[in-house]
Amino acid sequence: MTADEEETKKHGIDRLRFGDLVLLQDCDNSFGRGYLKGAVTIGVVIHSDCVKMGHGPGITAIMTCKKSLINGEITENANISDCMKK
């Protein structure tokens, strides 16, 4: 969560699009969202930055693991639409 534009740009959050698949480090979604060192969550962007509430894009979790067993890969084709047959 941040309302800091500089940090948002620094981490590329400003370039996320609806449907983008993201990896959340140290984030456990087994029973709600929580910090857990080493946990990994894969999610999809479902809403944009919210200036009023001060949080970044909304993410819906697809899978989560309490250990670092899920590995991510940075790619330009990381949108849910790229995974669906057109």
Residue frames as a rotation matrix with the C-alpha (Angstrom) as fourth column:
MET 1
0.583 0.813 0.000 0.00
0.813 -0.583 0.000 0.00
0.000 0.000 -1.000 0.00
THR 2
-0.481 -0.727 -0.490 1.39
0.686 -0.660 0.307 3.36
-0.546 -0.189 0.816 -0.97
ALA 3
0.776 0.630 -0.011 0.31
0.512 -0.641 -0.572 6.77
-0.367 0.438 -0.821 -2.20
ASP 4
0.161 -0.840 -0.518 3.93
-0.181 -0.541 0.821 7.63
-0.970 -0.039 -0.239 -3.07
GLU 5
0.919 0.273 -0.286 4.12
-0.298 0.004 -0.954 8.20
-0.259 0.962 0.085 -6.85
GLU 6
0.158 -0.951 -0.265 7.92
-0.978 -0.114 -0.176 7.91
0.137 0.287 -0.948 -6.88
GLU 7
-0.535 -0.318 0.783 7.85
-0.549 0.835 -0.036 4.44
-0.642 -0.449 -0.621 -5.27
THR 8
0.469 0.794 0.387 5.00
-0.094 0.481 -0.872 3.37
-0.878 0.373 0.300 -7.55
LYS 9
0.833 -0.218 -0.509 7.07
-0.548 -0.191 -0.815 4.27
0.081 0.957 -0.278 -10.63
LYS 10
-0.130 -0.968 0.214 10.28
-0.988 0.146 0.057 2.83
-0.086 -0.204 -0.975 -9.15
HIS 11
-0.568 -0.043 0.822 8.69
-0.291 0.945 -0.152 -0.62
-0.770 -0.326 -0.549 -8.81
GLY 12
-0.976 0.122 -0.178 6.72
-0.154 0.188 0.970 -0.50
0.152 0.974 -0.165 -12.10
ILE 13
-0.583 0.811 -0.039 3.35
0.560 0.367 -0.743 -0.58
-0.589 -0.455 -0.668 -10.38
ASP 14
-0.145 0.505 -0.851 2.22
-0.379 -0.823 -0.423 2.31
-0.914 0.261 0.311 -12.59
ARG 15
-0.573 -0.147 -0.806 2.57
-0.819 0.100 0.564 0.05
-0.002 0.984 -0.178 -15.65
LEU 16
-0.865 0.311 0.394 0.28
0.175 0.923 -0.343 -2.75
-0.471 -0.228 -0.853 -14.43
ARG 17
-0.647 0.701 -0.301 -2.87
-0.648 -0.297 0.701 -3.45
0.402 0.649 0.646 -16.45
PHE 18
0.212 0.793 0.571 -6.15
-0.882 0.407 -0.237 -5.15
-0.420 -0.454 0.786 -15.59
GLY 19
0.956 0.239 -0.173 -5.61
-0.289 0.876 -0.387 -8.88
0.059 0.420 0.906 -15.96
ASP 20
0.109 -0.982 -0.152 -1.85
-0.654 0.045 -0.755 -8.80
0.749 0.182 -0.637 -15.38
LEU 21
0.799 0.016 -0.602 -0.51
0.337 0.816 0.470 -11.78
0.499 -0.578 0.646 -13.43
VAL 22
0.259 -0.693 0.672 1.72
-0.663 -0.634 -0.398 -10.79
0.702 -0.343 -0.624 -10.53
LEU 23
0.126 -0.324 -0.938 3.86
0.596 0.780 -0.189 -12.53
0.793 -0.535 0.292 -7.91
LEU 24
0.602 0.106 0.792 3.60
-0.504 -0.718 0.480 -11.23
0.619 -0.688 -0.379 -4.35
GLN 25
-0.251 -0.791 -0.558 6.62
0.168 0.533 -0.830 -12.07
0.953 -0.302 -0.001 -2.21
ASP 26
-0.964 -0.184 -0.192 6.24
0.193 0.013 -0.981 -12.70
0.183 -0.983 0.023 1.52
CYS 27
-0.472 0.878 0.078 2.46
-0.882 -0.471 -0.029 -12.69
0.011 -0.082 0.997 1.08
ASP 28
-0.980 0.198 0.010 0.36
0.195 0.972 -0.129 -15.60
-0.035 -0.125 -0.992 2.39
ASN 29
-0.516 0.854 -0.057 -3.29
-0.817 -0.472 0.330 -15.79
0.255 0.217 0.942 1.31
SER 30
-0.864 0.155 -0.478 -4.18
0.190 0.981 -0.025 -19.10
0.466 -0.112 -0.878 2.95
PHE 31
-0.029 0.845 -0.534 -6.70
0.999 0.044 0.016 -17.45
0.036 -0.533 -0.845 5.31
GLY 32
0.933 0.254 -0.254 -6.94
0.253 -0.967 -0.037 -13.83
-0.255 -0.030 -0.967 4.17
ARG 33
0.547 -0.767 0.335 -3.97
0.229 -0.248 -0.941 -11.72
0.805 0.591 0.041 3.13
GLY 34
0.965 -0.261 0.009 -1.03
-0.076 -0.249 0.966 -11.59
-0.250 -0.933 -0.260 5.50
TYR 35
0.342 -0.928 -0.146 2.73
-0.850 -0.239 -0.470 -11.11
0.401 0.284 -0.871 5.68
LEU 36
0.848 -0.230 0.478 4.73
-0.092 0.824 0.559 -14.33
-0.523 -0.518 0.677 6.01
LYS 37
0.092 -0.914 -0.396 8.45
-0.866 -0.270 0.421 -14.35
-0.491 0.304 -0.816 5.21
GLY 38
-0.816 -0.524 0.244 9.11
-0.309 0.753 0.582 -16.76
-0.489 0.399 -0.776 2.34
ALA 39
-0.039 0.879 0.475 5.46
0.440 0.442 -0.782 -17.14
-0.897 0.178 -0.404 1.32
VAL 40
-0.957 -0.221 -0.186 4.53
-0.082 -0.410 0.909 -16.55
-0.277 0.885 0.374 -2.32
THR 41
0.024 0.991 0.133 1.21
0.301 0.120 -0.946 -15.65
-0.953 0.063 -0.295 -3.92
ILE 42
-0.928 -0.106 0.358 0.28
0.373 -0.202 0.906 -15.46
-0.024 0.974 0.227 -7.60
GLY 43
-0.130 0.915 -0.382 -2.58
0.461 -0.285 -0.840 -13.08
-0.878 -0.285 -0.385 -8.33
VAL 44
-0.334 0.144 0.931 -4.33
0.905 -0.228 0.360 -11.14
0.264 0.963 -0.054 -11.07
VAL 45
-0.962 -0.032 -0.271 -4.84
0.106 -0.959 -0.264 -7.34
-0.251 -0.283 0.926 -11.14
ILE 46
-0.343 0.919 0.193 -8.58
0.937 0.320 0.139 -6.62
0.066 0.228 -0.971 -10.82
HIS 47
0.811 0.583 0.052 -8.74
0.583 -0.812 0.003 -2.89
0.044 0.028 -0.999 -10.12
SER 48
0.226 -0.746 0.626 -6.56
0.445 -0.492 -0.748 0.17
0.866 0.448 0.221 -10.53
ASP 49
-0.762 -0.608 -0.223 -4.73
0.525 -0.378 -0.762 2.47
0.379 -0.698 0.608 -8.13
CYS 50
0.406 0.909 -0.095 -7.00
0.761 -0.279 0.585 4.13
0.506 -0.310 -0.805 -5.59
VAL 51
-0.441 -0.607 0.661 -5.87
0.208 -0.786 -0.582 7.67
0.873 -0.119 0.473 -4.75
LYS 52
0.263 0.654 0.709 -8.60
-0.571 -0.487 0.661 8.18
0.778 -0.578 0.245 -2.14
MET 53
0.983 0.184 0.007 -7.78
-0.124 0.633 0.764 5.09
0.136 -0.752 0.645 -0.08
GLY 54
0.391 -0.912 0.123 -4.02
-0.908 -0.361 0.213 5.23
-0.150 -0.195 -0.969 -0.67
HIS 55
0.094 -0.397 0.913 -3.57
-0.116 0.907 0.406 1.69
-0.989 -0.144 0.039 -1.86
GLY 56
-0.696 -0.482 -0.532 -2.26
-0.586 -0.048 0.809 0.38
-0.416 0.875 -0.249 -5.14
PRO 57
-0.319 0.582 -0.748 -3.92
-0.774 0.295 0.560 -1.95
0.547 0.757 0.357 -7.57
GLY 58
0.252 0.522 0.815 -6.25
-0.860 0.507 -0.058 -4.65
-0.443 -0.686 0.577 -6.26
ILE 59
-0.600 -0.530 -0.600 -5.09
-0.713 0.694 0.099 -8.23
0.364 0.487 -0.794 -6.62
THR 60
0.645 0.716 0.268 -7.18
-0.764 0.619 0.184 -11.41
-0.034 -0.323 0.946 -6.50
ALA 61
-0.335 -0.809 0.483 -5.12
-0.778 0.527 0.343 -14.39
-0.532 -0.260 -0.806 -5.34
ILE 62
0.381 0.365 -0.850 -5.03
-0.801 0.589 -0.106 -17.40
0.461 0.721 0.517 -7.65
MET 63
0.641 -0.236 -0.731 -2.59
0.389 0.920 0.044 -19.57
0.662 -0.312 0.681 -5.71
THR 64
0.483 -0.490 0.725 -0.49
-0.781 -0.616 0.104 -19.23
0.395 -0.617 -0.681 -2.58
CYS 65
0.507 -0.414 -0.756 2.24
0.404 0.889 -0.215 -21.20
0.761 -0.197 0.618 -0.84
LYS 66
0.996 -0.088 -0.003 3.70
-0.033 -0.404 0.914 -20.72
-0.081 -0.910 -0.406 2.64
LYS 67
0.185 -0.975 0.126 7.15
0.337 0.183 0.923 -21.63
-0.923 -0.128 0.362 1.29
SER 68
0.056 -0.249 -0.967 9.04
-0.719 -0.682 0.134 -20.26
-0.693 0.688 -0.218 -1.71
LEU 69
-0.345 -0.113 0.932 7.99
0.309 0.924 0.227 -23.14
-0.886 0.366 -0.284 -3.97
ILE 70
0.687 0.578 0.441 6.38
0.647 -0.211 -0.733 -20.90
-0.330 0.789 -0.519 -6.62
ASN 71
-0.441 -0.872 -0.211 8.85
0.568 -0.453 0.687 -19.20
-0.694 0.183 0.696 -8.95
GLY 72
0.638 0.666 -0.386 8.00
0.171 -0.611 -0.773 -16.16
-0.751 0.427 -0.504 -11.03
GLU 73
-0.362 -0.692 0.624 9.22
0.863 0.004 0.505 -14.99
-0.352 0.721 0.596 -14.39
ILE 74
-0.058 0.293 -0.954 9.10
-0.078 -0.954 -0.288 -11.41
-0.995 0.058 0.078 -15.65
THR 75
-0.680 -0.082 0.728 7.61
0.676 0.313 0.667 -11.31
-0.283 0.946 -0.157 -19.14
GLU 76
-0.894 0.361 -0.265 5.66
-0.426 -0.868 0.255 -8.93
-0.137 0.341 0.930 -21.34
ASN 77
-0.374 0.765 -0.525 3.02
-0.381 0.390 0.839 -11.64
0.846 0.513 0.146 -21.86
ALA 78
-0.916 0.001 -0.402 1.91
0.353 0.482 -0.802 -11.88
0.193 -0.876 -0.442 -18.24
ASN 79
-0.587 0.806 0.077 -1.72
-0.803 -0.567 -0.184 -10.98
-0.104 -0.169 0.980 -18.73
ILE 80
-0.362 0.514 0.778 -4.56
-0.143 0.794 -0.591 -13.42
-0.921 -0.325 -0.214 -18.16
SER 81
0.644 0.627 -0.438 -5.76
-0.492 -0.099 -0.865 -12.70
-0.586 0.772 0.245 -21.72
ASP 82
-0.070 -0.766 -0.639 -2.47
-0.985 0.156 -0.079 -14.16
0.160 0.624 -0.765 -23.02
CYS 83
-0.840 -0.233 0.491 -3.37
-0.397 0.880 -0.261 -17.46
-0.371 -0.414 -0.831 -21.31
MET 84
0.016 0.949 0.315 -6.84
-0.086 0.315 -0.945 -17.70
-0.996 -0.012 0.086 -22.84
LYS 85
-0.557 -0.112 0.823 -7.64
0.753 0.351 0.557 -18.94
-0.351 0.930 -0.111 -26.33
LYS 86
-0.552 0.341 -0.761 -8.79
-0.316 -0.930 -0.188 -16.10
-0.772 0.137 0.621 -28.53
